[in-house]
Amino acid sequence: METVTVSRNYTAAFIWGFTCFFVMGVAMMTFLLLRDGLPQGAPPLLSVAMAGVFWLGALVLAGFASTRCCTTVSLGPGETVTFVQRYPFNVSVHTFTIPELPGASVVEREDTEGSPYFYARAVLPDGTQFDLSEGHDRLRCERTVERFEALRNGQPPHA
């Protein structure tokens, strides 16, 4: 049997890409500041402070992005199910057989603007929270949970 992908959640890839571009922009700004010197007539302390604020923001954003992961669930040979969490500098892999699979459910939270935000989440036996999908679309998360529960019940995965 070949490996079949059951679920993917690549939401974190957006924040990784944004972080890369932001850090590159701050690095380019710093390079130009060092190459060309301070802007004519600008207070030196203010220019250096502004560069420091941007670097602080870049470091905080990079720290946040490094905690976000892309996830994949795949069904492999021997009815093994593999959960993979990919972080920017680390990969975590958990493998279970179908009878050992944890249940999944839809979890509702609020985003930063107060709108509902949903997660199709499975909690692995070691306590790791594994987000199968996420977003503002509750129906999409419910369908992901239904597909995952069908897999737990021995039905083949479908799109």
C-alpha positions in Angstrom: 0.0 0.0 0.0 1.3 3.4 -0.8 1.1 6.4 1.6 -2.0 8.5 1.3 -2.2 12.0 2.7 -5.3 12.3 4.9 -5.0 15.9 6.1 -2.7 18.9 5.6 -2.5 22.2 7.5 0.0 24.6 5.9 -1.4 27.8 7.5 1.9 28.4 9.3 3.8 28.7 6.0 2.2 32.1 5.5 3.7 33.5 8.7 7.1 31.9 7.9 7.1 33.6 4.5 6.0 36.9 5.9 8.7 36.7 8.7 11.4 36.0 6.1 10.4 39.0 4.0 10.2 41.3 7.1 13.6 40.2 8.4 15.1 40.6 5.0 13.6 44.1 4.8 15.0 45.1 8.2 18.4 43.7 7.2 18.3 45.6 3.9 17.3 48.8 5.8 20.2 48.3 8.2 22.7 47.6 5.3 21.6 50.9 3.7 21.9 52.8 6.9 25.4 51.4 7.4 26.4 52.0 3.8 25.0 55.5 3.3 25.1 56.7 6.9 22.4 58.5 8.8 19.8 60.5 6.9 20.8 64.2 6.4 19.3 66.3 9.2 17.8 63.4 11.1 18.7 63.1 14.8 21.3 60.3 15.1 19.7 58.9 18.3 16.3 58.7 16.7 17.6 56.9 13.6 19.4 54.3 15.7 16.4 53.9 18.0 14.1 53.3 15.0 16.5 50.7 13.6 16.6 49.0 17.0 12.7 49.0 17.2 12.6 47.3 13.8 15.2 44.7 14.8 13.3 44.0 18.1 10.1 43.6 16.1 11.9 41.2 13.7 13.2 39.1 16.5 9.8 38.9 18.2 8.1 38.0 15.0 10.8 35.3 14.2 10.3 33.9 17.7 6.6 33.7 17.2 6.9 32.2 13.7 9.3 29.5 15.0 6.5 28.2 17.3 4.0 27.7 14.5 4.0 24.4 12.6 2.7 22.9 9.4 1.0 19.6 9.9 0.4 16.5 7.8 -1.4 13.3 8.6 -0.8 10.3 6.3 -2.0 6.7 6.2 0.9 4.4 5.4 1.6 0.6 5.0 0.2 -1.7 7.7 -2.5 0.8 8.5 -0.1 3.1 10.3 -1.0 6.7 10.6 1.8 9.2 10.8 1.3 12.7 12.3 4.1 15.2 11.2 4.6 18.6 12.7 7.1 20.7 10.7 8.6 23.7 12.4 11.1 26.0 10.7 14.1 24.3 12.3 12.6 21.0 13.7 10.3 18.1 12.7 8.2 16.1 15.1 6.8 12.7 13.9 4.2 10.6 15.8 3.1 7.2 14.4 0.1 5.2 15.5 -1.9 2.3 14.3 -5.6 2.9 13.4 -6.9 1.4 16.7 -4.6 3.7 18.7 -5.8 6.9 16.9 -7.0 9.7 19.2 -10.4 11.3 18.5 -10.7 14.7 16.8 -13.1 17.6 17.5 -13.8 21.1 16.3 -12.5 23.8 18.8 -13.7 27.3 18.6 -11.6 30.3 19.6 -11.6 34.0 18.8 -9.1 35.6 16.4 -7.4 38.9 17.2 -10.4 40.9 15.8 -13.0 39.0 17.9 -14.3 36.8 15.0 -14.8 33.1 15.5 -11.8 30.9 14.4 -12.0 27.2 14.3 -9.5 24.3 14.6 -10.1 20.6 13.7 -7.9 19.3 16.5 -6.7 15.9 17.7 -5.0 15.5 21.0 -2.3 12.8 20.8 -1.8 10.3 23.7 1.3 12.2 24.8 -0.8 15.4 25.1 0.4 17.1 21.9 -2.3 19.2 20.3 -2.4 18.4 16.6 -4.3 20.8 14.4 -5.6 19.0 11.3 -7.0 22.2 9.8 -7.9 25.7 10.9 -9.6 28.8 9.7 -12.7 30.9 9.8 -14.8 28.2 8.0 -16.4 26.0 10.6 -17.8 23.6 7.9 -14.4 22.9 6.5 -13.1 22.0 10.0 -16.1 19.8 10.6 -15.5 18.0 7.3 -11.9 17.4 8.3 -13.0 15.9 11.6 -15.5 13.7 9.7 -12.8 12.4 7.4 -10.5 11.8 10.3 -13.2 9.9 12.3 -14.0 7.8 9.2 -10.3 6.8 9.1 -10.5 5.8 12.8 -13.5 3.6 11.9 -11.5 1.8 9.2 -12.9 3.6 6.2 -10.5 4.7 3.5 -9.6 8.4 3.3 -11.3 10.5 0.7 -11.0 14.1 -0.3 
